[in-house]
Amino acid sequence: LWSRMNDVIRFKELTLNEGLIYCKDLNDYYKIDKKGSSPFTDDSILSILQNISESNLIPREINKNIYNLLEFAINNNIGSITPEIIHNYYIQKK
């Protein structure tokens, strides 16, 4: 079995503000209806970022957390992901 990984790369951690900008850019890029709403508010995104340890605040971890929250919302018929939903998700996850 061969691995494609031949070097360990450590990305620079983002600040909360950089993480918020990253999430907004990512969300805007993937919107089909550019004028449509997002399931995440700025407060929701900030809440997600605050639940990721500072040493793991990199795009890959942010993407994994957002994906898991979207999957949780879909499975529970949740239309808008509020900070309260995020809080409950992380409590349930522990």
N, C-alpha and C positions, 0 to 999 in steps of 0.2 A: 504494500500500500504506500503510495507516494503522497506527500503533502505538498500543497502549493506554497506553503509558508516556508520561507528560507531566512527571514529576518523578523525580529520582534520590533514593531514600531509602536512608540508611545506617543499618542497625540497630546497636544497641549490642552489642558482642561479649559472649558469656557467659563466666563463669569456668568452670573444670572442674566445680566443684560445681553450679553452675546448669545446666550441660550435662547432668550426670548426673541431676539432678532432672527436667529436660525430657524426657530419654529414658525414664526410668521412668514418668513420667506418660503419655507418648505410647504406650508399650508397654501399660500397664494399660488405657488407653482403648480400644485397638483389639483387645484380647483377646476372642475369642468365648467361650472357657471361662475365666472370671475366676480359677478355681482352677488352671488349667493352667500349664504351665511356659513359659518363654520360651527362644528359641534363644540369647539373650544373658545372660551373667552380669554382675554389677556390674563385675568385672575386665575383661570383654570390652568393655563400654560405655566404661569409662575408657580402654582401649587405643585404641578408635576415636577418642575425643575428643583423645587425645594425638597422633594422626596428622593432625589438622587444625590448620593454623597458627592461632595466637592471633588474628590479624587476620581470620580467616574462621570463627571459632567462633560461628556464627549458626545458627538453626534450619534454614534452607534447606540449608546445607552439611552439617549433621549428617544431615538427612533423605536427601540425595543419597548420602552415604557409607554409611548404614545400608541404603538400597535396593540399592546396588551390592554390598554384602556379602551381603545376603539372596539376590540373584540369583546371585552366585558360589557360595554354599552350595547352592542348589537345583540349579544346573548340575553340581555336583560331588558330589551326594548326601551332603552334610554335614548332620547333624542338630543338632549343638550347635556354636555358633560360639565357639571358645575364643580366648584372646589369641594362642596360637601360630598358629591359622588366620588371624587378623587380620594378624599379622606377615607370614606368607607371602603373603597377598593383597596387601599394600602393597609387598612386594619385587617380586612378579610384575608389579604395576601400573607400576612405574618403568620 
